[in-house]
């Protein structure tokens, strides 16, 4: 059940619980379906916390992570050790993390020529 799972991403001193028991409200259970195939993006319109499809994957597509999201990692070097900790917060279930990755997106710098020169093509 994906509603039992908590995913915490960390690097250096920065850490964020990007997925934290989707659908769980403090009582009962969260999303009781299986599988996650998601791209977490702070700019996504729908939160991962509200996703729960009846068919696998229960959580899929591009969704926004839990607050503070990916903001704690802004400005950090991609080099080094990144850790994804996954915990199952309910008894008697097990699962397998088959793959995860970081998809870096570079900030756009609209400074074309810092020295003030421009190229004009006619």
For each residue, the residues with C-beta under 8 A, 3 or more apart:
1: 4 5 29 30 31 32 33 34 90 93
2: 5 22 30 31 33 34 35 36 52 58 59
3: 21 22 23 24 29 30 31 32 52
4: 1 21 29 30 88 89 90 93
5: 1 2 19 21 22 36 86 87 88 89 95
6: 17 19 20 21 86 87 89
7: 17 18 19 20 84 85 86
8: 15 16 17 18 84 85 86 87
9: 15 16 18 70 73 82 83 84
10: 14 15 16 82 83 85
11: 14 73 76 80 81 82 83
12: 76 80
13:
14: 10 11 72 73 76
15: 8 9 10 72
16: 8 9 10 65 66 68 69 70 71 72 73
17: 6 7 8 20 66
18: 7 8 9 40 48 65 66 69 70
19: 5 6 7 22 36 38 40 48 49 59 65 66
20: 6 7 17 24 49 66
21: 3 4 5 6 24 30 89
22: 2 3 5 19 30 31 48 49 50 51 52 58 59
23: 3 29 30 31 49 50 52
24: 3 20 21 28 29 30
25: 28 30
26:
27:
28: 24 25
29: 1 3 4 23 24 32 90
30: 1 2 3 4 21 22 23 24 25 52
31: 1 2 3 22 23 51 52 58 59
32: 1 3 29
33: 1 2 52 53 54 55 56 58
34: 1 2 56 57 58
35: 2 56 57 58 59 60
36: 2 5 19 57 58 59 60
37: 57 59 60
38: 19 48 51 57 59 60 61 62 63
39: 61 62 63 103
40: 18 19 44 48 62 63 64 65 69 70
41: 44 62 63 64 70
42: 64 65 69 70 71
43: 64
44: 40 41 47 62 63 64
45: 64
46: 50 51 61 63 64
47: 44 50 51 63 64 65 66
48: 18 19 22 38 40 51 59 63 64 65 66
49: 19 20 22 23 66
50: 22 23 46 47
51: 22 31 38 46 47 48 58 59 60 61 63
52: 2 3 22 23 30 31 33 58 59
53: 33 56 57 58 59 60
54: 33
55: 33
56: 33 34 35 53
57: 34 35 36 37 38 53 60
58: 2 22 31 33 34 35 36 51 52 53
59: 2 19 22 31 35 36 37 38 48 51 52 53 63
60: 35 36 37 38 51 53 57
61: 38 39 46 51
62: 38 39 40 41 44
63: 38 39 40 41 44 46 47 48 51 59
64: 40 41 42 43 44 45 46 47 48 69
65: 16 18 19 40 42 47 48 69 70
66: 16 17 18 19 20 47 48 49 69
67:
68: 16 71 72
69: 16 18 40 42 64 65 66
70: 9 16 18 40 41 42 65 73 74
71: 16 42 68 74
72: 14 15 16 68
73: 9 11 14 16 70 76
74: 70 71
75:
76: 11 12 14 73
77: 80
78: 102 104
79:
80: 11 12 77
81: 11
82: 9 10 11 102
83: 9 10 11
84: 7 8 9 97 100
85: 7 8 10
86: 5 6 7 8 97
87: 5 6 8
88: 4 5 93 94 95
89: 4 5 6 21
90: 1 4 29 93
91:
92:
93: 1 4 88 90
94: 88
95: 5 88
96:
97: 84 86 100
98:
99:
100: 84 97
101:
102: 78 82
103: 39
104: 78
105:
106:
107:
108:
109:
110:
111: 114
112: 118
113: 116 117 118 119
114: 111
115:
116: 113
117: 113
118: 112 113
119: 113
120:
121:
122:
